[in-house]
Amino acid sequence: MPRDLSYWNRYSGLPMTVAEKVLVRQDFRDLILTSLAPRPGDRVLDLGCGTGPHLPVLRGAVGADGHVLAVDYSPKMVAKAALRARAWDNVEVRQADATAVELEPDSYDAVLASFSISATQDVPAVVDTVHRALRPGGRLFAPDVRLPSRGVGRVLGLVYRGVARWTGVDVLDTVRARFGSADVVTGKGVPIVDLPAFAPVVMITAVKDPAT
Ligand SMILES: C[S@@+](CC[C@H](N)C(=O)[O-])C[C@H]1O[C@@H](n2cnc3c(N)ncnc32)[C@H](O)[C@@H]1O
């Protein structure tokens, strides 16, 4: 069964609030700032923004001269994100499908896709959307799930496919294929990063080839 709007609408409530508690921690905010490196005046895309937990840090970093476009296809997620952003001039929240949304090509300095690329039903199409939207030299930061096909990862993957209807398409491999290369952020002192070897998450960074 495809993971449809009703799925994410349902998860716009309590489960997202719990997930946000992890993601709005200061260490995760710091990780966004160092890995995405949004600068004053930048145009930033928050793809699959959910209820918008990362909008405060993004809008703060780009400042009054910058702009943040937050996109999600779930009306309930979008409603919550729009409520959060209602008083902010430098944030626009838009309901759209990341697999098909038409964004101005080569126009974003940075894209944050926080646990959203694997949440879609067409990972390559979303990575294409990101790549097209970024300007040459533009940056992607995509924390996401990564479940190896062996051992504990395989078991977790089967559960995740059943419960969350994950497609099983690997985000890191897909980003590497589209961008030509990608890095994985590691480090001590950032709990969500400092995980055991079978960690089911990966913090992906990639840069669109400046010569594109
Ligand atoms: C796990 S949530 C992450 C939300 C947010 N980025 C965060 O870090 O809390 C995944 C989000 O992806 C959105 N999503 C799933 N498929 C999508 C699609 N095709 N286009 C746009 N958003 C999508 C869901 O509605 C949901 O809000």
The ligand as an SDF file (V2000), in Angstrom:
LIG
                    3D

 27 29  0  0  0  0  0  0  0  0999 V2000
    9.4750   11.9750    9.1820 C   0  0  0  0  0  0  0  0  0  0  0  0
    8.6340   13.4260    8.6500 S   0  0  0  0  0  0  0  0  0  0  0  0
    9.9540   14.6380    8.8280 C   0  0  0  0  0  0  0  0  0  0  0  0
    9.4360   16.0220    9.0080 C   0  0  0  0  0  0  0  0  0  0  0  0
   10.4970   17.1070    9.2800 C   0  0  0  0  0  0  0  0  0  0  0  0
   11.3840   17.2810    8.1550 N   0  0  0  0  0  0  0  0  0  0  0  0
   11.2740   16.8350   10.5430 C   0  0  0  0  0  0  0  0  0  0  0  0
   12.4990   16.7490   10.4920 O   0  0  0  0  0  0  0  0  0  0  0  0
   10.6470   16.7330   11.6010 O   0  0  0  0  0  0  0  0  0  0  0  0
    8.5330   13.1860    6.8920 C   0  0  0  0  0  0  0  0  0  0  0  0
    7.7440   14.2930    6.1930 C   0  0  0  0  0  0  0  0  0  0  0  0
    7.8130   14.0720    4.7760 O   0  0  0  0  0  0  0  0  0  0  0  0
    6.5740   14.4550    4.2350 C   0  0  0  0  0  0  0  0  0  0  0  0
    6.4070   13.8210    2.9060 N   0  0  0  0  0  0  0  0  0  0  0  0
    6.2590   12.5080    2.6190 C   0  0  0  0  0  0  0  0  0  0  0  0
    6.1480   12.3370    1.2930 N   0  0  0  0  0  0  0  0  0  0  0  0
    6.2110   13.5750    0.7290 C   0  0  0  0  0  0  0  0  0  0  0  0
    6.1620   14.0510   -0.6040 C   0  0  0  0  0  0  0  0  0  0  0  0
    6.0010   13.2320   -1.6510 N   0  0  0  0  0  0  0  0  0  0  0  0
    6.2710   15.3870   -0.8150 N   0  0  0  0  0  0  0  0  0  0  0  0
    6.4250   16.2450    0.2280 C   0  0  0  0  0  0  0  0  0  0  0  0
    6.5050   15.8490    1.5200 N   0  0  0  0  0  0  0  0  0  0  0  0
    6.3880   14.5280    1.7650 C   0  0  0  0  0  0  0  0  0  0  0  0
    5.5510   13.9670    5.2460 C   0  0  0  0  0  0  0  0  0  0  0  0
    4.2860   14.5940    5.0970 O   0  0  0  0  0  0  0  0  0  0  0  0
    6.2600   14.3100    6.5540 C   0  0  0  0  0  0  0  0  0  0  0  0
    5.9090   15.5930    7.0100 O   0  0  0  0  0  0  0  0  0  0  0  0
  1  2  1  0
  2  3  1  0
  2 10  1  0
  3  4  1  0
  4  5  1  0
  5  6  1  0
  5  7  1  0
  7  8  2  0
  7  9  1  0
 10 11  1  0
 11 12  1  0
 11 26  1  0
 12 13  1  0
 13 14  1  0
 13 24  1  0
 14 15  1  0
 14 23  1  0
 15 16  2  0
 16 17  1  0
 17 18  1  0
 17 23  2  0
 18 19  1  0
 18 20  2  0
 20 21  1  0
 21 22  2  0
 22 23  1  0
 24 25  1  0
 24 26  1  0
 26 27  1  0
M  CHG  2   2   1   9  -1
M  END
$$$$
